[in-house]
Amino acid sequence: MLLVRDAATKFHPVIGIASLSSATVGSEKRDNYLEWTPKKVVRYLREKGTAKHVQWMFDVVEGTLSSIYKDDFFADAGDLLKPDDLRCPSERVIGKLLDHSECMRQEHQRLAQPKDHEKNRAPSSRSGEDWEVQAKTPLFQSKRARELARMLKIKKSLQEHFQGKVTKDRLREFLDSRDGQDVIALLVRKIKADRVGVAIADLTICGAVPPYNELLGGKFVAMLAASPAVVAEYAKRYGNQPSIIASSMAGRPVKRSADLVFISTTSMYGQRPNQYGRLSIPCNTLVGGCQGAIRYECLGITRGIGTYHFSEETSNCLSLLLAQSKQGQRVHSIFGEGANPRLRKLRDGLDELGLPTDELLMHGTPRVTYAVSLIENLPMYLLGIETKPRYYLPKKGAKQISERIAHWWVERWVSKRVLREDVRTRIAQQTLVNPIRHGARVELPRMDSDQRLLFE
């Protein structure tokens, strides 16, 4: 959460507020922009693929296999795995892992109690034994077995297709095959799952407080949200924290680098212009010699699907229905089960009633989607083909860069805005002298004894 304050004015009033949140897992327009789709990755590899990219596929698989806790699968699960199965996977062992995953998933759904999962305990306070216990729960046994099956399937396909020297023709033949396309789809899914929680974020709140809104302060707040100061704070705050999912999969604390490289957001309404329109700063105006621009690009309009138009009472009733249904309740709102549990719970409940789920989940208020890239090598870094992000703006001197963004905002937007008489008139109407007339003041309604309270 961010506060932007005016250091040039007495008491440093708040100019605007912003908040960065965990990124939405599924966003079609964002994923197309990031080239996070199997079709785009296949197209890229067909055009530019080399032996280096085949090695990248093997590296992703081996890195994932080595990161997953497997001791119980070797010893406690009826010899589910043997060391040779990891070196030379077979359809038999892949099938056994998938069967075990499904068995554990059903056991989790049957026995899961949200209170048994440590939601409020800080990840940094957990020991290695805590993570090992977490890894052995039915939920994470299911996830580990399924992930092992996926990686071994990829490894088996790669071993069969790339024996000996890798050529462009052999790579293209692999990419044209159904087997190859399945491998790319699984790899993209894995890479996306690894990156979405640490490298990208959603700007869920961004706006200016009166009277700064009259000076387009929302644009200023949006640019500061993409500044090196925020990148540095993000790394400081999350870079030393164990990842809950990765640690639960590994049975030990796993810390991931917290390099924020991409921010996406949506406008408040589904129309343009809005505060993100025409929002771009050439980097060389902030730091001499820097190339490129920090730019909010429009990605399109969302379809308007969500859950906020369903009441809590409806959600609870559908949960009760699912608990008494034949298939049972599959979503328990436990961290690690998957993204957006409320949406999945509502979808399951509406399906159980035989109602048109897709129609009912349409809330009818689409938003305009925007995105800003903070690095030059965005697609290659997010796919893991390149391991280091190349930022447009340096992390050093973050405070000075923020000050230059402020100067740029004044020169580009404020200096022209204050020349308008209607803007000056509306600003002059903002007063803290009785009778108070200020847009940042929230006036409570008068009590009416004839009206019942909304919340007793």
C-alpha positions, 0 to 999 in steps of 0.5 A: 500500500502506498501513500503519495504526499505533498512535501511542498505544503504544510502538514504534507497532505495526501496527493493520492493512494495506490496498492499493489496486489498479487496478480490475477492468475488467469488474464487472457489479454495480459497473457497474450501481451506477455506471450505467455500462451503455448501458441506464441511460444511455439511460434517463437521457437519455430522462428528463433529456436536453437539447441539453447532453447532445447536445453532450456526445456530440459533445465526447467524440468530438472530444476522442478524435479529437484525442487519437489519433496520426494522422500515419502514417495520413495519410502511411504507410498508403496514405492511409488517412485524409484531413482531410475524413474526420475532418470528414465521416466515411463508411462507406468510411473506417470500413470501411478503418480496421476492415480496417487494425485487423484486419490490424495485430492479426493482425500483432501476434499473429504477431510479438509478443515480450513482451521487445520491449515496455518493461514495466519502464521508468518512463513518466516517463522516456520521451520524446515520440519513445519514445511515437511509436515505441510508437504505430506498433507493430502493437498500437497501430496496431490500437487506434488504427485501431479507436478512430478507426473507432468515434468516426467511426461515432458522429460520422456518426450524430450528424451525421445525426440532429442537424442544426439545433435539438436538441429532446427529441423528436428526442433520444428518437427517436434513443435509441429507434433501433438506431443511437442505442443503438449510439452510446450503447454505444460512448460508454459503452465509451469513457468507462469505459475512460478512467475505470476506470484513474484515477478508481476503484480496488479495495481488494484487501487490508484487515484488522487485525493481532491483537490489533486485530482483536478491536477491529474494527480492520478497520473502522477500516482500511477507513474510512481507505482512503476518507479524504481522506489517501488521496485526496491521496496517490493524486493526489500519486503518480499525478497527474504520471505519463504514462498508458501507454495514453493516451500510446501512443495519442497518440504523446506523453506524456499526463497524466491527473488522478488524482482517486480518487472510488470504491473497490470491494472484496469480502469474504474470504468470500461471507457476511455479516456481515463487516467492511464491514457497517454501515460508515458515517460521517456526514460532519458528524461529521468536518467541520462543515457537510459533507453525506452519508456515507462508506458501504460499500454492499453491491452483491451476491454475485459469481458466483465466476469466476476463474483462481486454481484453475488451476496455473501448469503448466496455464496454460503447457501451454495457452499451448503448445497455443495457440501450435501451434493454427491460430488461434495465440496471441492473448494475449501478456501484453503491457501494452495487449493488454487486461485479465486476460490470464491469464483470456483465455489460459485461456479460449482454451485451454479453448475450443481443447480443446472443454471447457466453459469457463464451468463450469471457470472457476467456482471456487465461492467467491463474494464479497460486493461492496461499494463506497464513493463519495467524491463527491456527483456520482458517475454524472455525473462518471464519465460525463464529463457533469460535469467536476469531482468534488464530494467529500463531505470536503474534501482540506484538513485530511486529517490532522485528518480521519484523527484524527477517524475514529480517534476515531469508531472508538473511540466507535462500535466499540471502546468497546462491544467492550472491555466484552465479557469474551470479547474482553478474555480473547482480547486478554489471551492475546496476549503477547510474553513467553515462551512467546510467544502472539500472533496476529500471529506466524507460527510456522514448522513444525518440520522433519521429515527424513522429509518432502520439501520443497515447494520444493527 
